[in-house]
């Protein structure tokens, strides 16, 4: 008898363990950017949403998926918002 072996197709799991630091605030990598920006003192949901639209960022994108360049852009915008009140 010949036994047929079936191969299980395993999908690679995406683990979001990284932490991004913006404005002296640690933001967990598994959070979306819309939620993550609200961890920063003074950033509300509406401001977080406005930043996403201003930078043309998908609000459902995970924080750990951002490149260093994108994080620098976020930092620059948040810094401008905080300095202008």
GROMACS elastic network, one bead per residue, 0.5 to 0.9 nm:
[ bonds ]
;  ai    aj funct       b0    kb
   10    13     6  0.86064   500
   15    18     6  0.87261   500
   15    30     6  0.78181   500
   16    19     6  0.86123   500
   16    28     6  0.80866   500
   16    29     6  0.53243   500
   16    31     6  0.84269   500
   16    62     6  0.82647   500
   16    63     6  0.86075   500
   16    64     6  0.63227   500
   16    65     6  0.86959   500
   17    28     6  0.72589   500
   17    29     6  0.57701   500
   17    30     6  0.66364   500
   17    64     6  0.77598   500
   18    27     6  0.87239   500
   18    28     6  0.64999   500
   18    30     6  0.76487   500
   18    63     6  0.84527   500
   18    64     6  0.59472   500
   19    26     6  0.61666   500
   19    27     6  0.55298   500
   19    30     6  0.84412   500
   19    63     6  0.80554   500
   19    64     6  0.71239   500
   20    25     6  0.81390   500
   20    26     6  0.57717   500
   20    27     6  0.51748   500
   20    28     6  0.65451   500
   20    29     6  0.64972   500
   20    63     6  0.71069   500
   20    64     6  0.71737   500
   20    71     6  0.83611   500
   21    24     6  0.61943   500
   21    25     6  0.53628   500
   21    27     6  0.60403   500
   21    28     6  0.88135   500
   22    25     6  0.53426   500
   22    26     6  0.66970   500
   22    27     6  0.74821   500
   22    37     6  0.86212   500
   22    40     6  0.77041   500
   22    71     6  0.79318   500
   22    72     6  0.88150   500
   22    74     6  0.81418   500
   22    75     6  0.60674   500
   22    78     6  0.85624   500
   23    26     6  0.84537   500
   23    40     6  0.70752   500
   23    41     6  0.88426   500
   23    75     6  0.70024   500
   23    78     6  0.78753   500
   23    79     6  0.74810   500
   24    40     6  0.82083   500
   25    39     6  0.70532   500
   25    40     6  0.59447   500
   25    41     6  0.82564   500
   26    36     6  0.89993   500
   26    39     6  0.78741   500
   26    40     6  0.84189   500
   27    30     6  0.87332   500
   27    31     6  0.76188   500
   27    36     6  0.56802   500
   27    37     6  0.76732   500
   27    39     6  0.66864   500
   27    40     6  0.83235   500
   27    63     6  0.75986   500
   28    31     6  0.58540   500
   28    32     6  0.89765   500
   28    36     6  0.72017   500
   28    63     6  0.72138   500
   28    64     6  0.78734   500
   29    32     6  0.78662   500
   29    33     6  0.89665   500
   29    36     6  0.83463   500
   29    62     6  0.64946   500
   29    65     6  0.78813   500
   30    36     6  0.89711   500
   30    62     6  0.59324   500
   30    63     6  0.64583   500
   30    64     6  0.65575   500
   31    34     6  0.81350   500
   31    35     6  0.62697   500
   31    36     6  0.57185   500
   31    60     6  0.87421   500
   31    61     6  0.84017   500
   31    62     6  0.56030   500
   31    63     6  0.59834   500
   31    64     6  0.81182   500
   32    35     6  0.53988   500
   32    36     6  0.58662   500
   32    37     6  0.86065   500
   32    59     6  0.66344   500
   32    60     6  0.52286   500
   32    61     6  0.53598   500
   32    63     6  0.56715   500
   32    64     6  0.87166   500
   33    37     6  0.59211   500
   33    38     6  0.86278   500
   33    48     6  0.80215   500
   33    52     6  0.79527   500
   33    57     6  0.86488   500
   33    58     6  0.81797   500
   33    59     6  0.57029   500
   33    60     6  0.65628   500
   33    61     6  0.60323   500
   33    62     6  0.58408   500
   33    63     6  0.53377   500
   34    37     6  0.58372   500
   34    38     6  0.71283   500
   34    45     6  0.72284   500
   34    48     6  0.56497   500
   34    49     6  0.61718   500
   34    51     6  0.88241   500
   34    52     6  0.72623   500
   34    58     6  0.86708   500
   34    59     6  0.50664   500
   34    60     6  0.68032   500
   34    61     6  0.82129   500
   34    62     6  0.88620   500
   35    38     6  0.54805   500
   35    39     6  0.72940   500
   35    45     6  0.75022   500
   35    48     6  0.77022   500
   35    59     6  0.84220   500
   35    60     6  0.88323   500
   36    39     6  0.55438   500
   36    40     6  0.78058   500
   36    48     6  0.84824   500
   36    62     6  0.86455   500
   36    63     6  0.70388   500
   37    40     6  0.57161   500
   37    41     6  0.89298   500
   37    43     6  0.65228   500
   37    44     6  0.79804   500
   37    45     6  0.81033   500
   37    47     6  0.86770   500
   37    48     6  0.57281   500
   37    49     6  0.89652   500
   37    51     6  0.89846   500
   37    78     6  0.89541   500
   38    41     6  0.72582   500
   38    42     6  0.78318   500
   38    43     6  0.51089   500
   38    44     6  0.54745   500
   38    45     6  0.61745   500
   38    47     6  0.84280   500
   38    48     6  0.64584   500
   39    42     6  0.86853   500
   39    43     6  0.73573   500
   39    44     6  0.87137   500
   40    43     6  0.56476   500
   40    44     6  0.85149   500
   41    44     6  0.83461   500
   42    47     6  0.89553   500
   42    82     6  0.76270   500
   43    46     6  0.80487   500
   43    47     6  0.58445   500
   43    48     6  0.62964   500
   43    78     6  0.83650   500
   43    81     6  0.89709   500
   43    82     6  0.87305   500
   44    47     6  0.52259   500
   44    48     6  0.60460   500
   44    49     6  0.85283   500
   45    48     6  0.50130   500
   45    49     6  0.60826   500
   45    50     6  0.85511   500
   46    49     6  0.50643   500
   46    50     6  0.61158   500
   46    51     6  0.86544   500
   47    51     6  0.61329   500
   47    52     6  0.86098   500
   48    51     6  0.51964   500
   48    52     6  0.63647   500
   48    53     6  0.88032   500
   48    59     6  0.87453   500
   49    52     6  0.51237   500
   49    53     6  0.63276   500
   49    54     6  0.85951   500
   49    59     6  0.71791   500
   50    53     6  0.51202   500
   50    54     6  0.59660   500
   50    55     6  0.85892   500
   51    55     6  0.61315   500
   51    56     6  0.82374   500
   51    57     6  0.82212   500
   51    74     6  0.78340   500
   51    77     6  0.74209   500
   51    78     6  0.80305   500
   52    55     6  0.53914   500
   52    56     6  0.57679   500
   52    58     6  0.66891   500
   52    59     6  0.60023   500
   52    74     6  0.88670   500
   53    57     6  0.62482   500
   53    58     6  0.79745   500
   53    59     6  0.82213   500
   54    57     6  0.77976   500
   55    73     6  0.80431   500
   55    74     6  0.80036   500
   55    77     6  0.88309   500
   56    59     6  0.89264   500
   57    60     6  0.86084   500
   57    61     6  0.77132   500
   58    61     6  0.55346   500
   59    62     6  0.83101   500
   61    64     6  0.85658   500
   61    65     6  0.69567   500
   61    66     6  0.80778   500
   62    65     6  0.54296   500
   62    66     6  0.73566   500
   63    66     6  0.57928   500
   63    71     6  0.89151   500
   64    67     6  0.82831   500
   66    69     6  0.80298   500
   66    70     6  0.59625   500
   66    71     6  0.64353   500
   67    70     6  0.52626   500
   67    71     6  0.63373   500
   67    72     6  0.87133   500
   68    71     6  0.50547   500
   68    72     6  0.61652   500
   68    73     6  0.87007   500
   69    72     6  0.50955   500
   69    73     6  0.63551   500
   69    74     6  0.87505   500
   70    73     6  0.50625   500
   70    74     6  0.62652   500
   70    75     6  0.85995   500
   71    74     6  0.50040   500
   71    75     6  0.60859   500
   71    76     6  0.85815   500
   72    76     6  0.61297   500
   72    77     6  0.87127   500
   73    76     6  0.50940   500
   73    77     6  0.63130   500
   73    78     6  0.86267   500
   74    77     6  0.52734   500
   74    78     6  0.60985   500
   74    79     6  0.84053   500
   75    78     6  0.52083   500
   75    79     6  0.59141   500
   75    80     6  0.85506   500
   76    79     6  0.51336   500
   76    80     6  0.62501   500
   76    81     6  0.87418   500
   77    80     6  0.51105   500
   77    81     6  0.62645   500
   77    82     6  0.86927   500
   78    81     6  0.50402   500
   78    82     6  0.61447   500
   78    83     6  0.85544   500
   79    82     6  0.51720   500
   79    83     6  0.60664   500
   79    84     6  0.85743   500
   80    83     6  0.52139   500
   80    84     6  0.61512   500
   80    85     6  0.85872   500
   81    84     6  0.53531   500
   81    85     6  0.62116   500
   82    85     6  0.52123   500
